[in-house]
Amino acid sequence: MGASLKDVAARAGVSVKTVSNVVNGYTYVAPHTREKVEKALAELDYRPNLSARNLRRGRTGVIALALPELDAPYFAELARFVIDAAAERGWTVLIDQTDGLADRERQVLQGIREQLIDGLIFSPITVGREELAARTDDTPLVLLGERILDGPTHHVAIDNQRAAREMTEHLISLGHTRIGAIGAQENPSANTAHLRLAGYRQALQAAGLPYDERLVPPTGAYHRADGAALMRRLLELDEPPQAVFCFNDLLALGALRTALAAGLRVPQDLALAGFDDIEDGRYSTPTLTTVSPDKGQIARTAVELLDARISGPGRAGRRGGGGVLQVREVEADYRLVVRESTVGRAGAAGA
């Protein structure tokens, strides 16, 4: 059995209250007293009882992270960063997969294991502002992604439209004038795809290049097989593209496989770029040029915002406490990582 606050107090020659103040980080403890307590804590290898502490605060110490696909590398990598950021606060993360299905996403909004979690970080695909406004569950919530913009709760995302425009401008700067895009979606709720397509079109227009629908075949999903199939369609055109911008790295890796199987050299015959900077793209042959969202910053920011909600007005940060939520829209950083798939080995600069 581990040491208790009473054991530490006896070793340090102080009260249990003083030990509690040190453990909880209160500042009004004399330096020499704090030093004695910290020495006793180390000698006894004291470990705080987080469960008991959370129960006293009316919390569980557990948050939930709801994502569309856990087998999608972007979301898997993002989840790891969320878990790391939560661990710094002594939180456990419960992960739920929605598959981007409307029913599952509505279940998440209306109370994902309500009695078990203190807060929720949610990346929706199908539900929108109406469903969010109809939400009756008051568990603190932070949104990720582009599905619900300017909503009634905290939100973290990158500027997808600007990032897509910059990637398309990169391809144009290499002299390419016939640039395809893989990842457009006809579903009106596919906000991420629409934003990236808008950025692509903006870059073409700014460069005086025409928008050719034949170079932008729509897709229903963002997996490797979809990228491979759509690249085959593009290569069958009378005038195939000189470069292709894929709206995520999985599409790009599938497209790369098709291009290489067709005997094309990348980037000499076809330049190729992706989006998300997943680990696979750093080890493909050639390595993949991509947009790299700062996944660590996205995760840390989401956890910080959720912590503020949990600790905010009302019991456990619930909305019923009478406080008014000051909604924050946080734009996370991204960068273009230029690798071999657009500039060749000599020009590649990204890790």
N, C-alpha and C positions, 0 to 999 in steps of 0.2 A: 504494500500500500504506500502511495506517495506521501510526501510531507504535506502538512496542512498549514494554513496561515498561522494557527496557534503554535505549531512547531517552529516556524520561522521567527515569530515574535519572541518566543522563549530564547532562541539562539542569539537574536540581536539585542535582547533586553529592552524591547519596546512593546507598545500595545498592538493588539491585532488590527485595530483601526489604522495605525500608522503603516503597518505592512500592507494593508489593503490600499491605502493611498498611493504607496510606491508602485504596487503591482498595476494599479489602474492609471498611472501616469499623472497623478495630480501634482501640481507644481509647488504647493505650499508645504513642503517638507524640507527641513533644514538640510543643507548639503552633507554635514557629517552624519546625520541620522540616516539619510538616504544611502550613504556609502555603507553603513553598518548593515542595513536591511538588504541591500543588493549583494553584499558578501555572504550573508546568511542564506539568501535565495540560491546562490550559486553552490554553496557548500552542501545544502540539502537537496540540490537538484529539483527545486520546486517547479511544478507544472500546474498552471491555473486550470481549474475545472470549468471549461468553457460551457459545458452543458448547463451547469448550475447557474453560471453567470447569465447565460441567455434566458433561462427560465425566469430569473428574477426580473429581467428586462421585458418579459413577455415576448421573447423571440425564440426561434429554433436554431439559429446559426446556419440555416440552409437557405440557399437561393436556387432558383431554377433558370436554366438557359434553354429556350425553345428554338430549334433550328430546323430548316427544311430537310436537309440531307446530311447525315453524319458521315456517309461515305464520300461526299464531295470534299476534296482536300482543303479547299478554302475554308469551309465551315469547321473541319476537323482542326485545322491550325488555329482558327479563331477561338475555338472552344478551349484549346490548351492555354492560350493567353488569358482567357476569362478565368479559368481555374487557378492559374498562377496569381492573378490579381486578387481573386477572392480569398485565396489561402493567406495572403498577407493580412487579412482582416479576421482570420480564424474561421472563415466560412467554408462550408461544403457546398458543392455545386451539383444539383440534380439536373441531368440533361434529358430533354424530351425531343423526339423527332416528329415533325408534323407531316413530312412528305409534301408540304405545300398544299395540302388538302384543306378546303374551306371548312369542313366540319371539325377537323382537328384543330385548326387555328381558332375557330370560335370557342372550342372547349378551353383552349389555353387562355383566351381573353376572359372567359367567364369563371375561371377558377381552377388552375392546375394544382391539384393536391393542396387545396387552400390551407388545410390545417398543418401542413408540413413545411411551408416556405415563408420566408420573410419578404421576399421580393422576386421579381421576374425580369429577365432580359430576353427580349423576344424579337426575332427576325421574321416578320410575316411576308407571305408571298401573295395571298389571295384576299384576305380581309382588308377592309379599308376604314376610312374615317367614320362611316356610319356605324359599323360594328364596334369601333372603339368608343364612340359616343354612347352606345347602348350598353356598355359594359357595366355590370352591377358589382362585380368583385372589386374590392378596394385595396387589393395587394399592390404595393408600390411597383411601378412598371417603367422600364426604359426600353425604347424601340431602337432597332438597328435597321439599316438598309433604306431603300427608297420607296417602299410601298405606301407608307403613310407620312407625308410631308406636312409640316406646319400643323401637327395634331395637338391634342390637349395634354401631352406628356413629353418628358425628355426624349431626345432623339439624337442618335449619332450616325453619321454617314460621311462618305467622301463626295466630292463633286464629280459624279460620273460623266456628266456631259462635257465638262472641261477636260477631264482626263482622256476621254475618247477623242476629243478634238485634237489634243496634243499628240496622241499616238498617230492619228491619221496625218497630221502635219509632218510628223517624223518620216512617214512613208513617202509623202509628197516631196520632202526635202531631198530624198535620195534619187529623185528624178522619175518616180513612178506616176503615171497619169491614169492608169486603168486599175483602180483599187477595189477589190471585192470586200464584202463584209459578211461574216458568218455569225449569227446570233440574233438577228431580228426576229421578233415574235409578234403575231397578230392579236394575241390575247390582250385586251385593253388593260388588264391589271398588271401586265408585265412592265412595271415602271422602270426597272433597271435597264431592260433591253431598249425601251423607248428613249431613255436618256442617252445611252451609248450610241444609238442610231442617230439621234439628233446631233450629237457631237461630231460624228463621222460626216454627216451631211453639211454641217457648218464649215468644216475644214475644206471639203470639196468646193463649196460655194465661194469661200474666201479665196481659193486658188484659181477660180474660174473654170473648174472642172465639172462636167455634167454628172448628174445623178442617174445611174442606170439600174433600174429595178432588177435586171437580169443578173447583176453582180451581187444582189442582196437576197438570196433565197431564204425564206423564213424557216424557222425550226421550232419544234415543240419542246425540246429539252436541250440541256447544256452538257451532254456527255461526250466522251471520245468518239463513240460510234456515230453520233450526229455530225460531229465535225468531219469525220472521214467521209460520210455519205454526201454531205454538202460540197466538200471539196471536189468529189468526183463530178458532181453536176457542173461546178464552175469550170473544170478542165474540159468538159464536153462542149463548151460554148465555142462558136466560130472564132471569137476573140477572147481567149481566156485572160484572166487578170494577171497583171505583173506583180501585184502584191495583194495580200489578204490580211485584214484585221479581224481577228476572232474575239468575240465578246467575253470569253473566258479562256483560261489556259487549257482546260480539258478539250474544248472544241479545237484549239490550236494544235494540241498534240495529236488528235485524230486526223486533222487536216494535214499535218506534217507527214504522218505515216502514208497517207494516200499520195501526196506529192512525191515522196521518195520512191514509193512503189511504181509510180508512173515514169520513173527515170529522170525526174527533175532535180536539179541542184538547187539547194536552198542555202544562201539567198541569191545565187547567181542567176537562176532562171525564175525564181519566185521568192519574193520576200514574205515573211510571215511573222505576225505579232499576236500576242494574247493579252490577257487581263487577269490579274489576281496574284501573280508571282508565287505560285505554289512550288513546292520543293522539286517536283518532278521536272519542271522546266529548266532548272539549273543544271540538270544532269542529262537532258536529252541531247541528241546529236542531230543537228547543231543545237546549242543552247538557245533558249527561247527569249526573245525580246518581249517585254511585258510591262503593264502598268502594275506598280507595286503599292497597294494600299498599306498604310501603317497599321497592321493588324494588332500589334501590341498597344498602340495608342488608342485604337478603337475599343479594345477590351478594357484597358485601364480607365478610360473616360466613362464607359458604361457602368463599370463597377463603382466608380466615384460618385456618379450621379445617383445610382441606386442607393448607395450608402447614405447620401444626403436625404433621399426620400424616406428611407427606413428610420433615420434618426430625426426626421423633421417633425412638423406640428402633429399633434395627436398621438395616441397610443401606437407605438411601433411604426410611427410615420404614416399611419393610415389617413385617408382624406377626411375621415369623419371628425378629426380633431379640431376643425374650425380654421386651420391654416389655409392660405391661398397659395397654390403651387405656382411658382414663377417658372414657366416652361423654358427650357433651354434647347436650342437647336445647335448642335456642335458639329462643325465640319472638320473631319480628320484629315491628316496629311496623306499624300501619295507622291510617288515619283516614277518617272519613266526609267526603266532599266533596259539599256540597249545591249543586246547580246548578239550572238552569231547569226541568228535566223533572219536578221535584216541587214547587217553590215559585214558579215564574215568574221573570221577569227581575228584578223588584224585590227578591225575597228571596234570589236566588242569591249565595253567598258564596265558592264554590270557584273555583280558577283552571282 
